Every structure is written in C-alpha cells, then in structure tokens.
Amino acid sequence: MAFTQEQVRAVLATVIDPNRGQDLVTTKAVAAIAVDGEAISVKIVLDYPAKSQWAAIKEQVEAALRQALHPSALFVEVTSQIATHKVPPGMRPLPGVANAIAVASGKGGVGKSTTAVNLALALASEGARVGVLDADIYGPSIPQMLGLGQQNPRAAEGSDKIEPLTAYGLQVMSIGFMVDVETPMIWRGPMASQALTQLLTETAWHDLDYLIIDMPPGTGDIHLSLAQKAPLTGAVVVTTPQEIALLDARKGIKMFEKVHVPILGIVENMSLHVCSKCGHAEPIFGQGGGQKLCADYQVPFLGALPLDRRIREETDGGAPTVVAEPDGPIAAKYREIARQVAIRVAERGKDFTHKMPTIVVKND
C-alpha cells in the first residue's frame, strides 16, 4: 500500500536528535518528505554543525522508518545549515559573519584562549566555516597557538580591509600579527578599544558561520566596548571549579547581562586531573563549581574539560588538541561542547534584517 507524508512524519517524531534530546519534528529538522507509493525519501537539515553525527542520525532515521513502515525503497539525507541569528537591539550582524560568539572568563589563567581555539577548530571539524578574532590586545596568544608566528596580514584584494590569515581552515586575525612579539602594548583603554574595533570591522571575513572572539581576561574597557559595539550573538564563559575563578566568572556573566548579550553557557576547564602513570583521578581545583554557577544564573552547563598536559603541550606547539589528536577523547569532548554552543546559538531567534527591503517614502 502507498504511504502518506503524515505517516512518515509521525515516525520521524519518534526519532530523537542525540545532541538536543528532542525529536526531529519538534526541532524542525525535517526539511522534506517525498513519498512515491511505498518508496520514501527524507531530507534532514540540522541547524547546527554536526558532520561527525550525520551518519549516526541517518541510521536512526532509516531504522525507525524500516521498522515502522517497511518501505520498498528508502533514501535519507542528513546535512546542516547555519542561519544568522539575532544580535543585541540596534545592531546588525557583521558583514561576512553570521554569528559572533565571545569567549570570556573574567579571570586569567583558566585556559580561556586554549578553550576558544579548540572550540573554533571543533566547529570547523563539524563542517562550519569559522574565524577567530584575538581580542586580547595586551597579550595576544592566538598566533602562537595556531602556529602562525609573526606572519603579516595583507590588504584584501579590491578592498580597504585586511585579509585574515588562515590556519587549519580557520580565518584568523590578531594584533599579534602587527607588532613584534616582545613589544609591549602600552596603550590606554580607549586606544586598545579602538584597535580592537578596527580589527573586528576592518577584517575581510569571508562567509563565516561563526566568529569566535577570544576576549581578554577581566571586565574592563575592552570588554565593555566590544559588548556595546560588536553584534554578539552570545557569550561563552570559561571557568575552573575553583571558587576564586568562579567569583570573576560571575562578574563576567553580569557584565554581559547588562549589555543584553545572552550567555550561551558555561565551560568548566581543568575539571579533573587523571594521573598519566597510575590513573588516579583528582579534582585539583575543586568540583561542582561550574554546575553551581549555572544553577545560580539559570544558564546551560556546556561541559567539563580535564586538566591534561597534552592540551598545554599541543597548544604551545601550535597544533591544538582538536587537530593534533582529532580522534582522541579530549578532541571528542571539545566537539561535544562545540555542538552544544552551536545548538544554543540556533535556539536564538533568526535575524532577517539582511532580507528586509529598504523603504523610501517620497513626496510627489
């Protein structure tokens, strides 16, 4: 007997997206259903990058349809499509950037830059087009972390903007490309803020799904300027379980709240140390701090990362963990967190200002 689209949709409503915990119909991932007698064709389009998950989700859909309907022929396609999402009131998305995400900590020494770089690489490995802006004017570290050293950016062809450098598929910009590594940036707050604004708006970003902005530690002039001038889709706060770090993370959360930038979630770094020789696990910086912070402010807990020597060594060597050990458990954790970040972005309302026509009223 011939099937109907309603029958197929009812089956898809039982298939749970493993990353969201909701069914594919509820999440509006079912883009198309075609039925020809007992032959079924389904297209699933996820609103977040998940290239490593496509095959598993496809198998889920196929298994559910075969078990429920026994089609004579079955074709299932799973892809991802990233939309531009809402930014704070009165702002418009950056040219060439669909979603700008700030990664902040409120305190130095918690592994924020390492987390930002690996999250960017994880998003890219899941199929997204990703850029990284090093917003730490006084202590730029992204060039070293991505193995770019002292390369100098050039002017973009046919434009007065700067062409970003590239590393591991990422588009990258940093003040570190323009000054000597040993030259201190002795600038007052307004000068540093202006330099950051120029890096943000005068870089020729090329069709990015996500721009990851590695914020400097603290909550000073640069943070306030960026939050007020940059069209941020949201912010990720990195902390350790240590109470001292949590105090500053709270300040970072409150700062973003005051400038109407939504918190996408909390990442707890250095959560647990496992001895490489004996396997003993110990929460050196305490435990449960990140989860408590999330509970206090009603924001998502994105995941916990270990205190592991390899993360430090690989990042210092210019090949962060996600590219140095792409099949390892730590890289898998970074990808899991990156997917959760992207899902929180996808849950934001979509931005349609770029599609709105300009209306001009003339008096005849």
C-alpha positions in Angstrom: 0.0 0.0 0.0 1.1 3.6 -0.6 2.4 5.7 2.4 1.4 9.3 3.2 3.7 12.1 4.3 1.8 12.2 7.6 2.7 8.6 8.3 6.4 9.3 7.6 6.3 12.5 9.7 4.7 10.6 12.6 7.6 8.1 12.5 10.2 10.9 12.4 8.5 12.4 15.5 9.8 9.3 17.4 13.5 9.8 16.3 15.4 11.8 19.0 18.3 14.1 18.0 21.1 12.8 20.2 22.6 16.3 20.6 19.4 18.1 21.5 17.4 15.4 23.3 14.3 16.3 21.2 12.7 14.6 18.2 13.4 15.7 14.7 9.9 17.1 14.0 9.9 19.3 17.2 13.3 20.7 16.3 12.1 21.4 12.8 14.9 19.4 11.3 12.6 17.6 8.8 13.2 19.7 5.6 11.5 17.5 3.1 9.5 14.3 2.8 8.7 12.7 -0.6 6.5 9.6 -1.0 6.1 7.6 -4.2 4.0 4.6 -3.4 6.0 2.6 -0.9 9.2 4.4 -1.6 10.2 7.1 0.8 12.7 10.0 0.6 13.6 12.2 3.6 15.9 15.2 4.0 17.0 16.2 7.5 18.7 19.6 7.9 20.2 20.3 11.3 20.5 23.9 12.3 23.9 23.3 13.9 27.2 21.8 12.5 27.4 18.1 13.3 29.2 16.4 10.4 30.5 13.7 12.7 26.9 12.9 13.7 25.3 12.8 10.3 25.9 9.1 9.6 24.5 8.1 13.1 21.4 10.2 12.7 20.8 8.8 9.2 21.0 5.3 10.6 18.5 6.2 13.3 16.0 7.6 10.8 16.4 4.6 8.4 16.0 2.1 11.3 12.8 3.8 12.5 11.2 4.1 9.1 12.1 0.5 8.2 10.8 -0.9 11.4 7.5 1.1 11.3 6.7 1.2 7.6 8.9 -1.4 5.7 9.3 0.8 2.6 10.3 -0.8 -0.7 12.9 1.9 -1.2 14.4 4.4 1.2 16.6 7.4 0.7 17.7 9.6 3.7 20.0 12.6 3.5 21.3 14.4 6.6 23.1 17.8 6.4 23.5 21.0 8.4 22.6 24.6 7.5 23.7 27.5 9.8 21.5 30.6 9.9 22.2 34.2 11.0 20.7 34.8 14.5 19.6 37.8 16.4 22.1 40.3 17.8 21.6 42.9 20.6 19.0 45.6 19.8 20.1 48.4 17.5 22.8 46.3 15.9 23.2 44.3 12.7 25.4 41.3 12.0 29.0 41.9 10.8 29.5 41.7 7.0 30.7 38.1 6.2 29.8 36.8 9.7 26.6 35.0 10.5 27.2 34.6 14.3 29.8 36.2 16.6 30.5 34.4 19.8 32.6 35.9 22.7 34.6 33.5 24.8 35.3 35.2 28.1 36.5 34.3 31.6 36.6 37.3 33.9 39.9 35.9 35.2 43.2 35.0 33.6 44.8 31.6 33.8 41.7 29.4 33.4 42.5 28.3 29.9 40.1 30.6 28.1 42.2 31.1 24.9 43.0 27.4 24.7 39.3 26.6 25.0 38.4 29.3 22.4 40.8 27.9 19.9 39.8 24.3 20.3 36.1 25.2 20.2 36.7 27.0 16.9 38.6 24.0 15.5 35.9 21.7 16.7 33.2 23.7 15.0 35.2 23.7 11.8 35.7 19.9 12.1 31.9 19.6 12.3 31.6 21.3 8.9 31.2 25.0 9.8 33.1 28.0 8.4 34.8 29.5 11.4 37.0 32.5 12.2 38.9 33.5 15.3 39.5 37.1 16.5 42.2 37.5 19.2 40.7 40.4 21.2 43.5 40.3 23.8 45.3 43.5 22.7 47.8 43.5 25.6 48.7 39.8 25.5 47.8 38.2 22.1 48.4 34.4 22.1 46.3 33.1 19.2 49.2 33.4 16.6 51.4 31.1 18.8 48.5 28.7 19.5 47.7 28.3 15.8 51.3 28.1 14.6 51.1 31.4 12.6 54.1 33.1 14.3 55.0 36.6 13.1 53.2 36.5 9.7 52.0 39.8 8.5 48.4 40.2 7.1 47.9 41.9 3.7 45.3 44.1 2.3 42.3 42.3 0.8 42.1 42.4 -3.0 39.8 45.2 -4.2 39.1 46.3 -0.7 40.4 48.6 2.0 40.0 45.8 4.6 42.7 43.4 5.9 42.8 39.8 4.7 42.7 37.4 7.6 45.4 34.7 7.9 44.4 31.1 7.8 45.4 28.1 9.9 43.8 24.6 10.0 40.8 26.0 7.9 40.2 28.9 10.3 40.3 32.6 9.3 42.4 34.4 12.0 43.1 38.0 13.0 45.2 39.3 15.9 47.1 42.4 16.9 49.9 39.9 17.4 50.4 39.8 13.6 51.2 43.5 13.5 53.6 44.0 16.4 56.8 42.4 17.5 56.3 39.5 19.9 58.5 41.3 22.5 56.9 44.7 22.1 54.5 45.6 25.0 51.3 47.3 24.1 51.4 50.3 26.4 48.0 51.7 25.4 45.3 53.3 27.4 41.9 51.7 27.4 40.3 53.9 24.6 43.3 53.2 22.3 43.1 49.5 22.9 39.3 49.5 22.4 39.6 51.4 19.1 42.3 49.0 17.9 40.0 46.0 18.6 37.1 47.7 16.9 39.2 48.2 13.8 40.4 44.5 13.9 36.7 43.4 14.1 35.2 45.6 11.5 38.1 46.1 9.1 39.0 42.5 8.6 37.6 40.9 5.4 35.8 38.0 7.0 34.6 35.5 4.3 31.2 33.9 4.8 31.7 32.8 8.3 29.1 30.7 10.1 30.8 31.6 13.4 33.4 34.1 14.5 34.9 33.1 17.8 36.2 36.2 19.7 38.8 35.3 22.4 38.2 38.0 25.0 41.0 39.3 27.3 40.6 38.4 31.0 38.7 40.8 33.2 35.7 43.1 32.6 37.3 46.4 31.6 37.1 48.9 28.8 37.8 46.5 26.0 35.1 44.1 27.2 32.5 46.9 27.5 33.5 48.4 24.2 33.3 45.1 22.4 29.9 44.2 24.0 28.5 47.6 23.1 29.8 47.8 19.5 30.1 44.2 18.3 26.9 42.4 17.2 27.4 39.4 19.5 25.0 36.5 19.1 26.1 35.3 22.6 28.9 34.6 25.0 30.5 31.5 26.4 32.1 31.9 29.9 35.1 29.7 30.8 35.9 29.0 34.4 37.6 26.4 36.6 35.9 24.8 39.6 38.0 27.0 41.9 36.0 29.5 44.0 38.4 32.4 43.1 37.8 31.8 39.4 34.0 31.5 39.9 33.9 34.9 41.6 35.3 36.5 38.5 33.2 34.4 36.2 30.1 35.8 38.0 31.3 39.3 37.2 31.6 38.3 33.5 28.1 36.9 33.4 26.7 40.1 35.0 28.6 42.3 32.5 27.1 40.5 29.5 23.6 40.6 31.1 23.9 44.4 31.4 24.7 44.9 27.7 22.0 42.4 26.6 24.3 39.7 25.3 22.9 36.3 26.1 25.0 33.7 27.9 25.2 30.6 25.8 26.6 28.5 28.6 29.5 27.8 31.0 32.5 25.6 30.2 34.3 24.2 33.2 38.0 23.8 32.4 40.6 21.9 34.4 37.8 20.0 35.9 39.6 16.8 36.8 43.2 15.6 36.6 44.0 12.0 35.8 47.5 10.8 36.5 49.2 9.6 33.4 51.1 6.9 35.3 48.7 5.5 37.8 45.3 6.6 36.5 44.3 8.3 39.8 41.6 11.0 39.2 41.7 14.0 41.4 39.7 17.3 41.3 42.7 19.6 42.0 40.7 22.8 41.7 37.6 21.5 43.5 34.4 20.1 41.9 30.9 21.1 41.1 31.7 24.8 40.7 30.6 25.2 37.1 27.3 23.4 37.7 26.6 25.6 40.7 27.3 28.7 38.7 24.9 27.5 36.0 22.2 26.8 38.6 22.7 30.2 40.2 22.3 32.1 36.9 20.0 29.7 35.1 22.4 29.2 32.2 23.3 25.9 30.4 26.3 23.8 31.5 28.1 23.1 28.2 30.6 20.6 29.6 33.8 19.9 31.6 37.3 19.6 30.2 40.2 17.8 32.0 43.5 19.2 33.3 45.7 17.4 30.9 49.3 18.0 30.0 48.7 17.2 26.3 46.3 20.1 25.9 49.0 22.5 27.1 51.8 20.9 25.1 49.9 20.7 21.8 48.6 24.3 22.1 52.1 25.6 22.9 53.4 23.8 19.9 50.9 25.5 17.5 48.7 22.4 16.9 45.8 22.4 19.4 44.3 19.1 20.6 41.5 19.0 18.1 43.9 18.9 15.2 46.8 17.2 17.0 44.7 14.3 18.2 41.4 14.5 16.3 40.3 11.0 17.2 41.2 11.3 20.9 38.8 11.6 23.8 39.7 15.2 24.6 39.0 16.3 21.0 35.7 14.4 21.1 34.8 16.4 24.3 35.7 19.7 22.5 33.4 18.7 19.6 30.6 17.8 22.0 30.9 21.2 23.7 31.1 23.0 20.4 27.9 21.3 19.2 26.2 22.4 22.4 27.4 26.0 21.8 26.0 25.9 18.2 22.7 24.5 19.4 22.3 27.4 21.9 23.0 29.8 19.1 20.4 28.0 16.9 17.9 28.5 19.7 18.2 32.2 19.3 15.7 33.9 17.0 16.9 34.2 13.4 17.9 37.6 12.0 16.1 38.7 8.9 17.3 42.3 8.7 19.6 41.4 5.7 16.5 40.3 3.8 14.3 43.3 4.7 13.9 45.8 1.8 14.8 49.5 2.2 11.6 51.5 2.1 11.9 55.1 0.9 8.9 57.5 1.1 8.8 60.2 -1.5 6.5 63.2 -1.7 5.2 63.6 -5.3 
